Amino acid sequence: MPEGEGHGHGRTLFTTAEAAAMLGIAHETVKAQIRLGRLPAERINPRLNMITAEAIEEYRRTHLGRQGRPKGAKNKNASTTAPADDPSAAEKERDR
């Protein structure tokens, strides 16, 4: 069976390995996302899950967008304490 074709009744289906390659994530991550219900898949048999192209694109849009803080955002949890080996800096911090 050629890559990306399966038992989809006219739909294009991809294996978990193919979906991982398309998404740029690890194969184990794809399997975990299926188990968690974040990536819908069709169980063909106990060892084979197939994923539609639509499900892959939806996952890409909702889970693989920009990650992390927006550029220029300040880290609220950043430590402002001085290093322990610099007593003068510690004094300045305390006097603020």
Buried (B, 14 or more C-beta within 10 A) or exposed (E): EEEBEBEBEEEBBBBBEBBBBBBEBEBEBBBEBBEEEEBBBBEBEEEEBBBBBEBBEEBBEEEEEEEEEEEEEEEEEEEEEBEEEEEEEBEEEEEE
